[in-house]
Amino acid sequence: MESWATSGGDLHLDLSAGRARGLGLRASLEDAIRSAVRESRLAAGTRLPSSRALAADLGIARNTVAEAYAQLSAEGWLASRQGSGTVVAERGSGAAAAPLPGPPRPPAVRYDLMPGRPDVSRFPRAAWLAAARRALAVAPHEVFSYGDPRGRIELRRALAGYLARVRGVRTDPERLLVCSGYTQGLALVCAALRERGLRTVAVEEYGLPSQHAVIAAAGLAAVPLPLDEGGARVGELPGSGAGLAVLTPAHQFPTGVPLRAARRAAAVDWARESGAVLLEDDYDGEFRYDRQPVGAVQALDPERVVYAGTASKSLAPGLRLAWLALPSWLVEPVMRHKELADGQSGALDQLALAELIVSGDYDRHVRRSRLQYRRRRDRLVSVLADRAPEVRVTGIAAGLHAVLRLPAGSPGEPELLRGAGRLGLSLNGLSWCRAPGAVVDPGAPPALVIGYGTPPEHAFPGALEALCALVGR
């Protein structure tokens, strides 16, 4: 017999195994509890239902449960605590089960220099909490129900104004869709366009690995576009057979170069003439240091360009908030796939972000973060110039990461990554970002992608010291 205890905490027990072996009711209950502890389904310290509640739920006498509890306590499986009822003992007579086998543990990470992440310790907790309280105080009851798959209108209105002011995006609330991160946004666009005949996607030859996985999971082929000092060589798009091109024009990931103005225009012309679509990944557009902000390509043709932005870098990836500014003809197909994927993104976090933007606290947080990250970048460049002068640091005019190009004759990337592990450093080589099918220059010196925005402030000096021990002197 299977049942669920509904008082004092749910507890699933299967008494049928004991009964099948000819055990009595009490012995079967004892056997079921022992099995649950042995298999780690009941952890040490877990409070069990009262004997009255469990008896009622299992449809047996209370004395039977009480006697089973007493026997298991005597054996050391359970323990009774004054005022706390019956709990699973820390260690019973033979009760401790061997831990389930797991994969070998990787070396301990002391310093996280992985790219694509902000310093989450900088999350503006006080401002976010205040914004959430203000938003929740006036939120209509419908917020707690199912809503528009595009997201809350309050956030879409706030984003429309913010993106127009800060990134030059031309859109309106009706064409904005809130999604659970850039990865989901890309997946939604791929699914919607695949229904319309898309089979091939052009991607930059280096990019976010998860992006390549999403494209493959959608059943689409990827064609890599070579990169140079002017960004993606979009002149190769007409012969690529692609119906969608995914670009990071403001700050190419990971090389850091912006897409030249002439190439931006050429990419839009290709999309117009071929009926294709550009997806502009503006993953860290707020963070620029040594140049004027580069406006969004989407402004050149909102009907051929999907603009993708995210709060993952400006606030925290744990929020799972990103947005798509869509061509009018693509809103309904993408919205339908969003509804199939998860219905809608979390409404309460959307309201909090909308309030944060409208109040100006979002702008203030971005400005403070920009200053902090610029100081980190400057310190990284300065320390490497002193300790590893042969290492060339590139892609640093904006963003939260840098590419370290090591001199010829340096150890290869696999050896460098092993050395980093021994030093407690978590980082990646440039090859980690290589798109499937991209041409590899076997004679190119190794390069590392360093996320200088990731460590909390107190850990940054130690991270730099370990990095210099890896690549310098």
C-alpha positions as CSV (number, residue, x, y, z in Angstrom):
1,M,0.0,0.0,0.0
2,E,1.3,3.5,-0.9
3,S,0.2,6.6,0.8
4,W,1.2,10.2,1.6
5,A,1.2,11.6,5.1
6,T,-0.5,15.0,5.0
7,S,0.3,16.3,8.5
8,G,3.7,17.0,9.9
9,G,5.3,16.9,6.5
10,D,4.6,14.7,3.5
11,L,6.1,11.2,3.7
12,H,5.9,8.6,1.0
13,L,6.2,5.0,2.3
14,D,5.7,1.8,0.4
15,L,4.6,-1.0,2.7
16,S,4.0,-3.5,-0.2
17,A,7.5,-4.9,-0.2
18,G,7.4,-6.0,3.4
19,R,3.9,-7.4,3.0
20,A,5.0,-9.4,-0.1
21,R,7.7,-11.0,2.1
22,G,5.0,-12.1,4.6
23,L,5.8,-9.4,7.2
24,G,3.1,-8.1,9.5
25,L,1.8,-4.5,9.3
26,R,4.2,-3.1,11.9
27,A,7.2,-4.9,10.6
28,S,6.4,-3.7,7.0
29,L,6.2,-0.1,8.3
30,E,9.6,-0.5,10.0
31,D,11.1,-2.0,6.9
32,A,9.8,0.8,4.7
33,I,11.3,3.5,7.0
34,R,14.6,1.7,7.2
35,S,14.7,1.5,3.4
36,A,13.9,5.2,3.1
37,V,16.8,6.1,5.5
38,R,19.2,3.6,3.9
39,E,18.5,4.9,0.4
40,S,19.0,8.5,1.6
41,R,15.4,9.4,0.8
42,L,15.1,10.4,4.4
43,A,18.1,12.5,5.5
44,A,19.4,12.8,9.0
45,G,17.4,15.4,11.0
46,T,14.2,15.0,8.9
47,R,11.1,15.3,11.0
48,L,8.6,12.5,10.6
49,P,4.8,12.9,10.9
50,S,3.3,12.3,14.3
51,S,2.1,8.8,15.0
52,R,-1.5,10.0,14.9
53,A,-1.0,11.7,11.5
54,L,0.8,8.8,9.9
55,A,-1.6,6.3,11.2
56,A,-4.6,8.3,9.8
57,D,-2.9,8.6,6.4
58,L,-1.9,4.9,6.2
59,G,-5.3,3.8,7.6
60,I,-3.7,1.7,10.4
61,A,-3.8,1.9,14.2
62,R,-2.0,4.7,15.9
63,N,-0.4,2.1,18.3
64,T,1.1,0.3,15.3
65,V,2.9,3.5,14.2
66,A,4.0,4.3,17.8
67,E,5.4,0.9,18.3
68,A,7.3,1.0,15.0
69,Y,8.7,4.4,15.9
70,A,9.8,3.0,19.3
71,Q,11.5,0.0,17.8
72,L,13.4,2.1,15.2
73,S,14.4,4.5,17.9
74,A,15.8,1.6,19.9
75,E,17.7,0.4,16.9
76,G,19.2,3.9,16.3
77,W,17.4,4.7,13.0
78,L,15.2,7.4,14.6
79,A,15.4,9.7,17.6
80,S,12.8,11.5,19.7
81,R,13.5,15.1,20.6
82,Q,11.6,17.0,23.3
83,G,9.2,19.4,21.5
84,S,10.4,18.3,18.1
85,G,8.7,14.9,17.7
86,T,10.5,12.0,16.0
87,V,13.3,12.7,13.6
88,V,15.8,10.6,11.5
89,A,18.8,9.9,13.7
90,E,22.2,11.3,12.7
91,R,23.6,7.8,12.6
92,G,21.7,4.7,13.6
93,S,22.9,1.1,14.2
94,G,23.8,0.2,10.6
95,A,21.5,2.9,9.4
96,A,24.0,5.0,7.6
97,A,23.9,4.2,3.9
98,A,26.9,4.5,1.7
99,P,26.8,7.7,-0.3
100,L,25.6,7.3,-3.9
101,P,28.5,7.1,-6.3
102,G,29.1,10.3,-8.2
103,P,31.6,11.7,-10.7
104,P,35.1,12.6,-9.5
105,R,35.3,16.0,-8.0
106,P,37.1,18.6,-10.1
107,P,40.0,20.5,-8.6
108,A,38.9,23.2,-6.1
109,V,38.2,26.5,-7.7
110,R,39.5,29.5,-5.8
111,Y,39.2,32.1,-8.5
112,D,36.5,32.2,-11.1
113,L,37.6,34.0,-14.3
114,M,35.1,32.4,-16.6
115,P,33.7,34.9,-19.2
116,G,30.1,35.9,-19.7
117,R,29.3,36.5,-16.0
118,P,29.1,39.7,-13.8
119,D,30.2,40.0,-10.2
120,V,26.9,38.8,-8.7
121,S,28.0,40.2,-5.3
122,R,27.2,43.6,-6.8
123,F,23.6,42.8,-7.2
124,P,21.7,45.9,-5.9
125,R,19.7,44.1,-3.2
126,A,18.4,47.1,-1.4
127,A,17.2,48.9,-4.6
128,W,15.7,45.6,-5.9
129,L,13.9,45.0,-2.7
130,A,12.5,48.5,-2.6
131,A,11.4,48.3,-6.3
132,A,9.8,44.9,-5.7
133,R,7.8,46.3,-2.7
134,R,6.7,49.4,-4.6
135,A,5.6,47.3,-7.6
136,L,3.9,44.6,-5.5
137,A,1.9,47.2,-3.5
138,V,0.1,48.5,-6.6
139,A,0.1,45.3,-8.7
140,P,-3.3,44.1,-9.9
141,H,-4.5,40.7,-8.8
142,E,-4.1,39.4,-12.4
143,V,-0.3,39.5,-11.9
144,F,-0.7,36.2,-9.9
145,S,-2.5,34.5,-12.7
146,Y,-1.5,33.4,-16.2
147,G,-0.7,36.3,-18.4
148,D,0.5,37.5,-21.8
149,P,3.3,35.2,-23.1
150,R,5.1,38.4,-24.2
151,G,5.5,39.4,-20.6
152,R,4.1,42.1,-18.3
153,I,3.1,45.3,-20.0
154,E,4.7,47.4,-17.3
155,L,8.1,45.9,-18.1
156,R,7.6,46.1,-21.9
157,R,6.7,49.8,-21.6
158,A,9.7,50.5,-19.5
159,L,12.0,48.6,-21.8
160,A,10.7,50.3,-24.9
161,G,11.6,53.7,-23.5
162,Y,14.9,52.5,-22.0
163,L,16.1,50.7,-25.1
164,A,15.2,53.7,-27.3
165,R,17.1,56.1,-25.0
166,V,20.2,54.0,-24.3
167,R,20.7,51.7,-27.4
168,G,18.7,53.5,-30.1
169,V,16.3,50.6,-30.5
170,R,13.2,51.3,-32.5
171,T,10.3,49.3,-31.1
172,D,7.1,49.5,-29.0
173,P,5.7,47.4,-26.1
174,E,3.6,45.3,-28.5
175,R,6.7,44.0,-30.3
176,L,8.7,43.3,-27.2
177,L,8.8,39.8,-25.7
178,V,10.3,39.0,-22.3
179,C,12.0,35.6,-22.1
180,S,14.0,33.5,-19.6
181,G,17.5,34.5,-20.8
182,Y,19.1,35.0,-24.2
183,T,19.4,31.2,-24.8
184,Q,15.7,30.8,-24.6
185,G,15.2,33.9,-26.8
186,L,17.5,32.4,-29.5
187,A,15.7,29.0,-29.2
188,L,12.3,30.7,-29.7
189,V,13.4,32.6,-32.8
190,C,15.0,29.5,-34.3
191,A,11.8,27.5,-33.7
192,A,9.6,30.2,-35.2
193,L,11.8,30.6,-38.3
194,R,12.2,26.9,-38.8
195,E,8.5,26.7,-39.3
196,R,8.9,29.2,-42.1
197,G,11.5,27.1,-43.8
198,L,14.8,28.1,-42.1
199,R,17.4,25.4,-42.4
200,T,20.8,27.2,-42.0
201,V,22.1,29.8,-39.5
202,A,25.2,31.9,-40.0
203,V,27.2,32.4,-36.8
204,E,30.4,34.2,-36.0
205,E,33.3,31.7,-36.1
206,Y,33.8,32.3,-32.3
207,G,30.8,32.7,-30.0
208,L,28.9,31.5,-27.0
209,P,29.0,27.7,-26.9
210,S,25.5,27.4,-25.7
211,Q,24.4,29.3,-28.7
212,H,25.8,26.6,-31.0
213,A,24.1,23.9,-29.0
214,V,20.7,25.7,-29.3
215,I,21.0,26.0,-33.0
216,A,21.9,22.3,-33.3
217,A,19.0,21.3,-31.0
218,A,16.6,23.2,-33.3
219,G,17.7,20.9,-36.1
220,L,19.5,23.7,-38.0
221,A,22.9,23.7,-39.7
222,A,25.4,26.4,-38.7
223,V,27.7,28.2,-41.1
224,P,30.6,30.0,-39.5
225,L,31.5,33.5,-40.6
226,P,35.2,34.4,-40.4
227,L,36.3,37.3,-38.1
228,D,38.9,40.0,-38.5
229,E,39.7,43.4,-37.0
230,G,36.4,44.7,-38.5
231,G,34.2,42.0,-36.9
232,A,32.3,39.3,-38.8
233,R,33.0,39.2,-42.5
234,V,29.4,39.6,-43.5
235,G,30.3,39.8,-47.2
236,E,30.2,36.1,-47.1
237,L,26.5,36.0,-46.1
238,P,25.1,36.0,-49.7
239,G,26.7,32.7,-50.6
240,S,26.1,31.1,-47.2
241,G,22.6,29.8,-47.8
242,A,21.7,31.1,-44.4
243,G,18.2,32.5,-43.6
244,L,19.3,33.8,-40.2
245,A,22.6,35.4,-39.1
246,V,23.4,35.7,-35.4
247,L,25.8,38.6,-34.7
248,T,27.3,40.4,-31.7
249,P,27.9,43.7,-33.5
250,A,28.5,46.1,-30.5
251,H,31.2,43.9,-28.9
252,Q,31.9,40.6,-30.6
253,F,32.0,37.7,-28.2
254,P,34.7,36.8,-27.4
255,T,37.2,38.8,-29.5
256,G,35.7,42.1,-28.5
257,V,35.9,43.9,-31.8
258,P,32.9,46.0,-32.9
259,L,31.3,45.4,-36.3
260,R,32.3,48.2,-38.7
261,A,29.6,50.6,-39.8
262,A,29.9,49.5,-43.5
263,R,29.5,45.9,-42.5
264,R,26.5,46.7,-40.3
265,A,24.8,48.3,-43.3
266,A,25.9,45.4,-45.6
267,A,24.4,42.8,-43.2
268,V,21.0,44.7,-43.1
269,D,21.1,45.0,-46.9
270,W,21.6,41.2,-47.2
271,A,18.6,40.6,-44.9
272,R,16.4,42.9,-46.9
273,E,17.3,41.5,-50.3
274,S,17.2,37.9,-49.3
275,G,14.3,38.0,-46.9
276,A,16.6,36.8,-44.2
277,V,16.7,37.9,-40.5
278,L,19.5,39.2,-38.4
279,L,19.6,38.5,-34.7
280,E,21.6,41.1,-32.8
281,D,22.9,39.8,-29.5
282,D,23.5,42.9,-27.4
283,Y,24.8,40.9,-24.4
284,D,26.7,43.7,-22.6
285,G,25.8,46.8,-24.5
286,E,25.7,49.0,-21.3
287,F,29.4,48.4,-20.6
288,R,31.7,50.5,-22.7
289,Y,34.9,52.3,-21.5
290,D,37.1,53.9,-24.2
291,R,34.6,54.7,-26.9
292,Q,31.2,56.2,-27.6
293,P,28.4,53.8,-27.4
294,V,27.7,51.8,-30.6
295,G,24.0,52.0,-31.4
296,A,21.9,49.0,-32.2
297,V,21.9,47.6,-35.7
298,Q,18.2,47.0,-35.2
299,A,17.5,50.7,-35.7
300,L,18.6,50.3,-39.4
301,D,15.7,48.0,-40.1
302,P,13.3,46.9,-37.3
303,E,11.5,44.6,-39.7
304,R,14.6,42.5,-40.6
305,V,16.5,42.6,-37.3
306,V,15.6,40.9,-34.0
307,Y,17.3,42.8,-31.1
308,A,18.1,40.6,-28.1
309,G,19.1,42.1,-24.7
310,T,19.4,40.7,-21.2
311,A,19.7,41.6,-17.5
312,S,22.2,38.8,-17.0
313,K,25.3,41.1,-17.2
314,S,23.8,44.3,-15.9
315,L,22.1,42.7,-12.9
316,A,22.5,38.9,-12.5
317,P,21.9,35.8,-14.6
318,G,19.9,34.2,-11.8
319,L,17.0,36.6,-12.6
320,R,16.4,34.8,-15.9
321,L,15.2,38.0,-17.6
322,A,16.0,38.9,-21.2
323,W,14.0,40.5,-24.0
324,L,13.5,40.4,-27.8
325,A,12.5,43.4,-29.9
326,L,10.8,41.6,-32.8
327,P,9.8,42.5,-36.3
328,S,6.0,42.9,-36.4
329,W,5.5,39.8,-38.6
330,L,7.5,37.6,-36.2
331,V,5.7,38.6,-32.9
332,E,2.9,36.0,-33.1
333,P,5.1,33.0,-34.1
334,V,7.7,33.7,-31.4
335,M,4.9,34.4,-28.8
336,R,3.3,31.1,-29.6
337,H,6.5,29.2,-29.0
338,K,7.1,31.1,-25.8
339,E,3.7,30.0,-24.6
340,L,4.5,26.4,-25.5
341,A,7.9,26.6,-23.8
342,D,6.9,27.9,-20.3
343,G,3.8,30.1,-20.7
344,Q,5.5,33.2,-19.4
345,S,8.5,34.5,-17.5
346,G,8.1,35.2,-13.8
347,A,5.7,38.2,-13.4
348,L,7.0,39.5,-10.0
349,D,10.6,39.9,-11.2
350,Q,9.3,41.6,-14.3
351,L,7.4,44.1,-12.2
352,A,10.5,44.7,-10.0
353,L,12.7,45.3,-13.0
354,A,10.1,47.7,-14.5
355,E,10.1,49.7,-11.3
356,L,13.9,49.7,-11.1
357,I,14.1,51.1,-14.7
358,V,11.3,53.7,-14.2
359,S,12.7,55.0,-10.9
360,G,16.2,55.5,-12.4
361,D,17.8,53.0,-10.0
362,Y,18.7,50.8,-12.9
363,D,20.7,53.5,-14.7
364,R,22.5,54.4,-11.4
365,H,23.4,50.8,-10.9
366,V,24.7,50.4,-14.4
367,R,26.9,53.6,-14.1
368,R,28.4,52.4,-10.8
369,S,29.1,49.0,-12.3
370,R,30.6,50.4,-15.4
371,L,33.1,52.4,-13.3
372,Q,33.9,49.4,-11.1
373,Y,34.5,47.1,-14.1
374,R,36.6,49.7,-15.9
375,R,38.8,49.9,-12.8
376,R,39.2,46.1,-12.9
377,R,40.0,46.1,-16.6
378,D,42.6,48.8,-16.1
379,R,44.2,46.8,-13.2
380,L,44.2,43.7,-15.3
381,V,46.0,45.5,-18.2
382,S,48.5,47.1,-15.8
383,V,49.4,44.0,-13.9
384,L,49.9,42.0,-17.1
385,A,52.0,44.7,-18.6
386,D,54.3,44.5,-15.6
387,R,54.2,40.7,-15.0
388,A,53.6,39.3,-18.5
389,P,54.7,42.0,-21.0
390,E,54.7,39.5,-23.9
391,V,51.0,38.7,-23.5
392,R,48.8,40.9,-25.7
393,V,45.5,41.9,-24.1
394,T,42.7,42.5,-26.7
395,G,39.0,43.2,-26.9
396,I,38.9,45.5,-23.9
397,A,37.2,48.7,-25.1
398,A,33.9,47.3,-23.6
399,G,32.4,44.4,-21.9
400,L,33.4,42.2,-18.9
401,H,36.1,40.0,-20.5
402,A,39.4,40.2,-22.3
403,V,41.3,37.9,-24.6
404,L,44.9,37.2,-23.7
405,R,47.0,36.3,-26.7
406,L,50.1,34.5,-25.6
407,P,53.4,34.7,-27.5
408,A,54.6,32.0,-29.9
409,G,56.2,29.1,-28.1
410,S,53.8,29.2,-25.2
411,P,52.3,26.0,-23.9
412,G,49.1,24.9,-25.7
413,E,45.7,25.6,-24.4
414,P,45.2,22.1,-22.8
415,E,48.4,22.5,-20.9
416,L,47.5,26.0,-19.8
417,L,44.1,24.9,-18.6
418,R,45.6,22.1,-16.6
419,G,48.0,24.6,-15.0
420,A,45.1,26.9,-14.2
421,G,43.3,24.0,-12.5
422,R,46.4,23.4,-10.3
423,L,46.4,27.1,-9.3
424,G,42.6,27.0,-8.5
425,L,41.8,29.2,-11.5
426,S,38.6,28.6,-13.5
427,L,39.0,30.0,-17.1
428,N,38.8,28.9,-20.7
429,G,40.7,29.0,-23.9
430,L,39.6,30.7,-27.0
431,S,39.0,27.3,-28.7
432,W,36.1,26.8,-26.2
433,C,34.2,29.5,-28.2
434,R,35.0,28.1,-31.6
435,A,31.9,27.4,-33.7
436,P,31.5,23.9,-35.2
437,G,33.1,23.8,-38.6
438,A,35.2,26.9,-38.1
439,V,38.6,26.8,-39.8
440,V,41.5,26.5,-37.3
441,D,44.9,27.9,-37.9
442,P,47.2,25.2,-36.4
443,G,50.1,27.7,-36.1
444,A,48.2,30.3,-34.1
445,P,49.5,31.0,-30.6
446,P,47.2,30.0,-27.7
447,A,44.7,32.5,-26.3
448,L,42.7,32.6,-23.1
449,V,39.4,34.3,-22.5
450,I,39.4,36.0,-19.1
451,G,36.2,37.2,-17.4
452,Y,37.5,40.0,-15.2
453,G,34.0,40.9,-14.1
454,T,33.3,37.6,-12.4
455,P,35.2,37.5,-9.1
456,P,33.9,39.4,-6.1
457,E,36.0,42.5,-5.3
458,H,37.8,40.8,-2.4
459,A,39.0,37.9,-4.6
460,F,40.1,40.0,-7.6
461,P,43.7,40.6,-6.4
462,G,44.3,36.9,-5.7
463,A,42.8,36.0,-9.1
464,L,45.2,38.4,-10.8
465,E,48.1,36.9,-8.9
466,A,47.2,33.4,-9.9
467,L,46.7,34.5,-13.5
468,C,50.2,36.0,-13.6
469,A,51.7,32.9,-12.1
470,L,50.1,31.0,-15.1
471,V,51.1,33.3,-18.0
472,G,53.8,35.6,-16.6
473,R,56.7,35.7,-14.3
